[in-house]
Amino acid sequence: MYQTKSPEEISWTQKNPATSLRLINQLNIPKDSAIIDVGGGDSKLVDFLLDDGHTNITVLDISAHALALAK
């Protein structure tokens, strides 16, 4: 999917993952708590979490192409 479509053409891509961010923030976890984005691919969630000061984030995906895009 990531090799043939742009992020705008993939239905699950969000410019601002507001719901996920809200749920994570409601947990009131320390900024160095481990967070894993399973199936994260080329998600922007990690960018928003880093901008918010989180420091221990892992993105897991089976698509090497999606992870390459995220880098």
MODASUL-V286768 format. One record per backbone hydrogen bond with DSSP energy under -0.5 kcal/mol. CO is the residue of the C=O (numbers start at 1). NH is the residue of the N-H. If there is no record, write none. Layout:
# MODASUL-V286768
CO_NH ; CO_NH
This chain:
# MODASUL-V286768
1_4 ; 1_5 ; 6_9 ; 6_10 ; 7_10 ; 9_11 ; 10_13 ; 16_18 ; 17_21 ; 18_22 ; 19_23 ; 20_24 ; 21_25 ; 22_26 ; 23_27 ; 24_27 ; 24_29 ; 25_28 ; 30_33 ; 31_55 ; 31_56 ; 35_58 ; 36_38 ; 37_40 ; 37_60 ; 40_43 ; 44_48 ; 45_49 ; 46_50 ; 47_51 ; 48_52 ; 49_54 ; 50_53 ; 56_35 ; 58_37 ; 58_60 ; 60_39 ; 60_40 ; 62_64 ; 63_67 ; 64_68 ; 65_69 ; 66_70 ; 67_71
